């Protein structure tokens, strides 16, 4: 029977001593490390990790999840066979937190142990949050606001934001601005330099 030894993912315990995992625990620890480390985490061996990086920035559609599940199953079998045998692999989307919940039930044949490994993958597929300043001015008041602000805020253009359904100039949202505003053309020319 082989003996497996692995140092804990965090290196030290609370008592400042190194934690070692042995045998089936070492295999579980190595699998967890291999699955959750990103390519950027291993500077000396970037190809030794990051196998779940392909799921980052992907949406949580059924097709993407099934493709990822198949990829995960194949890569685990490629890198950990014959140390472990996958019994069950579940990948469930969490649409609220934009992450995947992964549940792997596996068997270590050499020790005749069945175990479960559960972890999450943050897909980083998030909706950006912005802090806007809402401006209620219209006509000449809005025109004067633009004139006084333009000098320090020249890198932004005036656009119509379809999400807000309002005209937006960087962080400034013009609540009452429309084509019917008496200074619409003047404001558009000043902000967009057209």
C-alpha positions in Angstrom: 0.0 0.0 0.0 1.3 3.4 -1.0 1.7 6.2 1.6 0.5 9.7 0.6 1.5 12.8 2.5 0.5 16.3 1.7 1.0 19.7 3.5 -2.2 21.6 4.3 -3.4 24.1 1.8 -2.9 26.9 4.4 0.4 25.6 5.6 0.1 26.2 9.3 -2.5 25.5 12.0 -3.6 27.9 14.7 -0.7 26.6 16.9 1.9 27.7 14.2 2.8 24.1 13.3 2.7 22.6 9.9 -0.3 20.3 9.3 0.2 17.2 7.3 -2.4 15.0 5.6 -1.8 11.4 5.2 -3.2 8.6 3.0 -6.8 9.2 1.9 -6.9 12.6 3.5 -3.8 13.6 1.5 -5.5 12.6 -1.7 -8.6 14.6 -0.8 -6.5 17.6 0.1 -4.5 17.3 -3.2 -7.8 17.1 -5.1 -9.2 20.2 -3.4 -6.0 22.1 -4.0 -5.8 21.1 -7.6 -9.5 22.0 -8.2 -9.6 25.4 -6.4 -6.2 26.9 -7.3 -6.1 29.2 -10.2 -3.2 29.3 -12.7 -2.0 32.6 -11.2 -1.6 30.9 -7.8 1.3 28.7 -8.9 3.9 30.9 -10.3 6.5 28.2 -10.8 4.0 25.7 -12.4 1.0 27.5 -13.9 -0.1 24.4 -15.8 -0.4 22.6 -12.5 -3.6 24.4 -11.5 -6.5 26.4 -12.9 -8.5 23.6 -14.4 -11.8 25.3 -13.3 -10.7 28.7 -14.7 -12.6 27.9 -17.9 -15.9 28.5 -16.0 -15.0 32.0 -14.8 -16.9 34.7 -16.6 -19.4 32.2 -18.2 -23.1 32.4 -17.6 -24.9 29.7 -15.7 -26.8 28.2 -18.6 -27.7 24.5 -18.6 -25.5 24.0 -21.6 -22.4 25.6 -20.0 -22.9 23.7 -16.8 -23.2 20.3 -18.6 -20.1 21.1 -20.7 -18.2 22.1 -17.5 -19.4 19.0 -15.7 -18.1 16.7 -18.5 -14.8 18.7 -18.6 -14.4 18.4 -14.9 -15.1 14.6 -14.9 -12.6 14.0 -17.7 -9.8 16.1 -16.1 -10.2 14.5 -12.7 -10.0 11.1 -14.2 -7.0 12.1 -16.3 -5.0 13.5 -13.4 -6.2 11.4 -10.4 -6.7 7.9 -11.9 -6.1 5.3 -10.4 -5.9 7.1 -7.0 -9.6 7.9 -7.0 -12.7 6.8 -8.8 -15.5 9.2 -9.3 -18.9 7.8 -8.1 -21.0 10.9 -8.6 -20.4 14.5 -9.8 -23.0 17.2 -9.2 -22.7 20.7 -10.4 -25.6 23.0 -9.4 -26.0 26.7 -10.3 -26.7 29.3 -7.6 -28.3 32.0 -9.6 -28.5 34.4 -6.7 -24.8 34.4 -5.9 -23.6 33.7 -9.4 -21.6 30.7 -8.5 -21.5 26.9 -9.0 -21.9 24.4 -6.2 -19.8 21.3 -6.9 -20.3 18.0 -5.1 -17.9 15.2 -5.9 -18.5 11.7 -4.4 -15.4 9.6 -4.9 -13.8 6.4 -3.8 -10.1 5.8 -2.9 -9.7 2.1 -3.9 -6.4 1.6 -2.2 -7.9 2.4 1.2 -11.4 1.3 0.4 -12.7 4.7 1.5 -15.6 6.7 0.0 -15.7 10.4 0.6 -17.3 13.6 -0.5 -15.7 16.9 -1.6 -17.9 20.0 -1.8 -16.8 23.4 -2.9 -18.0 26.5 -4.8 -16.8 28.3 -7.9 -17.5 32.0 -8.1 -18.2 32.7 -11.8 -17.5 36.4 -11.4 -20.5 37.0 -13.7 -21.8 39.9 -11.7 -23.9 42.9 -12.4 -21.8 46.1 -11.9 -23.1 48.5 -9.3 -22.7 52.2 -9.9 -23.2 55.2 -7.7 -24.9 57.9 -9.8 -25.6 61.5 -9.0 -29.1 62.4 -10.2 -29.5 65.9 -11.6 -33.0 67.4 -11.8 -32.1 70.6 -13.7 -33.6 71.4 -17.0 -33.1 74.1 -19.7 -30.8 76.9 -18.7 -30.1 75.5 -15.3 -28.9 72.2 -16.7 -26.9 74.2 -19.4 -25.2 76.2 -16.6 -24.4 73.0 -14.6 -22.8 71.5 -17.7 -20.7 74.7 -18.4 -19.4 74.8 -14.8 -18.7 71.0 -14.6 -17.3 70.4 -18.1 -13.8 71.7 -17.3 -13.2 69.1 -14.6 -15.2 66.3 -16.3 -14.2 66.4 -20.0 -13.4 62.7 -20.5 -17.0 61.5 -20.4 -19.6 61.7 -23.2 -23.3 62.2 -23.0 -25.1 59.0 -23.8 -28.6 57.6 -23.5 -28.5 54.8 -20.9 -31.1 52.2 -21.9 -30.8 50.5 -18.5 -31.7 53.7 -16.6 -33.9 55.0 -19.5 -32.3 58.4 -19.0 -29.5 60.6 -20.5 -26.2 60.0 -18.6 -22.9 61.9 -18.5 -20.5 59.6 -16.6 -21.8 59.5 -13.1 -24.4 62.3 -13.7 -27.9 61.1 -14.7 -30.1 63.8 -16.1 -33.6 63.0 -14.8 -35.6 65.5 -16.8 -33.4 65.9 -19.9 -35.0 65.1 -23.3 -35.1 66.2 -26.9 -37.7 68.7 -25.9 -35.4 70.6 -23.6 -34.7 74.1 -25.0 -31.0 73.6 -24.6 -30.7 70.0 -25.8 -28.5 70.7 -28.8 -26.3 73.1 -26.9 -25.7 70.7 -24.0 -25.0 67.8 -26.4 -22.5 69.9 -28.3 -20.7 71.1 -25.2 -20.4 67.7 -23.6 -19.6 65.6 -26.7 -17.5 68.3 -28.4 -19.5 67.9 -31.6 
